[in-house]
Amino acid sequence: PQDAYEKAQARFWAKVIDDKCIPALFKAIVSHGEKQAVAEAHETLQFLENELKVKGSKYFGGENINLVDISA
């Protein structure tokens, strides 16, 4: 994004995905379906989905795919 605020938002969400979502998904896969790990992964993905619902858009970048969507 060109706008500084939108750029900061994109960096924030990319970091959330890298630091929270990816490790939770990896843990769920490696644990072979352990309920706690799967629940944690579901919770982190639900957090992202809720953010998209609040924004009312299809992608984090609005109607266009951006860095956050690619990292997710």
HELIX and SHEET records of a PDB file:
HELIX    1   1 ALA A    4  VAL A   16  1                                  13    
HELIX    2   2 ILE A   17  CYS A   21  3                                   5    
HELIX    3   3 ILE A   22  VAL A   30  1                                   9    
HELIX    4   4 LYS A   35  LYS A   55  1                                  21    
HELIX    5   5 LEU A   67  SER A   71  1                                   5    
END                                                                             
